[in-house]
Amino acid sequence: MSRFRKKVGVLFVLAVFFLSLSVAMNAAAAEGKININTASAVEFQTLKGIGETIAQRIIDYRETNGLFKATDEIKNTKGVGNKIFENIKDQITVGSTVN
């Protein structure tokens, strides 16, 4: 019975984790914004001026340098200049704790 309880406990913790993640993602989606700290390459490619190559560069930059603290830091990514940033700035966020 102890093994069963451990499995149920683990499943419960995982369920809570994924529910929390879902709520956070839905909050950003409700705003109609893409969180640049969690977005996939596919999500980035929905933004004007962001193709496959730049999407991967953003992800690589994020993985190398850590999370973005402000949306304009995305311009530190090669290929994302002022023009692209101006096109996407109203569609992106860094999450609910920092904007």
Buried (B, 14 or more C-beta within 10 A) or exposed (E): EEEEEEEEEEEEEEEEEEEEEEEBEEBBEEEEBBBBBBBEBEBBBEBEBBEEEBBBBBBEBBEEEEBBEEBBBBEEBEBBEEEBBEEBBEBBBBBEEEE
